């Protein structure tokens, strides 16, 4: 029995997560992308900032999925639909999460890292543009725990 090691790139805290994991069963350079945002945690920051059925956290994640597909194409990779069930074993559990997933083909470790960092910054920018418009996303991406503290600090300012 041989063991195949798979690389995993992830950014997780209580507010959001993006996980990119190699998926050799889909091809030699295939990765699954699993991402989610905890709508209930962002509710304190977003409440009353948008119209009916326009939750900025929910919409931000939907738009992020499209943006990641576009970035992947620019870098020579491509995206395909993925059954979210493949993300369940590696994604955070609990109530309040809205989730998206996709399969990425022709992904190198460099592309995976770039997509991960882009995804976190892009998602946060989309949500804060609506929920905390005078707030700037940190220029250097903080680690997940520091970003969580940053988001929590915004809740006390509104």
N, C-alpha and C positions, 0 to 999 in steps of 0.2 A: 504494500500500500504506500503510495507516494502522497506527500502533502504539498499542495500548491499554495505558496504564499501570495496573498493579494495585498496590494497597497491600498491604503485608505487615507483620504484627506478629509478632515472634518473641522467644523467650527460649530460649537454647541454651547448654548447657555439656556436660561429659563425662558427667554423671549423668542429665540429663533435658532435654527440649525440649518446647515448645509453639509451634506456628506457626499463625497465622491469616492466610490469604491470600484476597483478593478473587478471586472466580471468576465473571467475567461470563458465561461460557458456561452457567452454571446460573441466571442471573438478575441483574438490576441491583444487588441488595443481598445477593447470595449470597457466602458465604465457605466455603472448606474449612478444617477444623481438623485438624491433624496433631499428634499428641503421642506421646511415648515416654519410657521410663525404662530405663536400662541396669541390668538385674537383676544382672549380674556385678559392676559397680562397687559396687552397694549391698550385695552379699553380705557383705562384711567387717563392715558395720554391722548387718545383719539376721540373720546366721547364728545359728541356735539360738533365735531369739526367737519363733517361731511353730510351729504344728504342720505335719504333712505336708501338702503341696499348699496351703499357706497363705502363700506368699511375700508379705510386706507390700508390696514394691515392685510386684509383679504385680497384686495385689488393689487396691492404691491407685490404679493407673492405670485399672483397670476401673471402680472407684467414681467416679473423677474424671469419666469420660465421662458417667455418669448425672447427676452434680452439674452439669456444664456444660450439659447439656440442660435441667435444671430452672431454672438461672439464666437461660439464654437465653429460656425461656418467660416468666419473670417480667418480662423486659425487652422483651417484645413480639416476640422472634425465635422461631424454632422449629428443631429439629434433624431431620435425616433421615439414613439410612444412606449411607455413601459407600464405594466400592471403594477400598481402600488404595492401589491402583496410582497414583492421582492424587497421592498424597503422596510417592511414591518420589523424584521429581526434587528435592524440596526438603528432605527429611529426612536426618539424619545416617546414615551407613553404618557397618557393622561388626557384629561378633558381640555378642550379649548384649542387644540392644534388644528390648523388648516394645513394641508399637505399637498405637495406637488412632486412629481417624479418624471424622469425621462431616461432613456438610454442614450449614451454618447458613444459614437464610433470614432476610431482613429485618434485616440487621446493619448498623448505622452504625459509623463509626470509633470513636465513644465506647464503644459496646457491645463492639466487638472488643478495645479496650484494657482494659476492665473484666474481660472474660472471661479475657484473657491473665494479668493480675495475679492474679485470683482463682484461676485454674487452677494457677499455680506454687505459691502459698501453700497451697492446699488439698491438692495432691499431696504436698508436703513434710510438711505437718501429719499427713496420714494415715500416711505411712511412719514418721515420727519418733515418733508416738504409740505404735507397737509397738516400734520398734527402739532408740529413745533417749527413753524416756518422761519423763525429768526435764529434757529439753532443750526450750527454747522456740524457736519459729520467730521470726526477727527481725521486730520490729514494722514496720519499713520494709523493703520488699523490696530486697535488695541487687542489684547488677548480676550477670549470670550468672557472671563470674569470681569475684567475692566470695562468691557462694553456693556455688560449687564448693569454695573454700577452707574455708568454714564446714563443709560436709559432710565434707571430708577431716579436719578437726580433730576431728570427732566419732569417727572411726575410731580415733584414738589414745587416746581417753578410755575406751573400752570394754574 
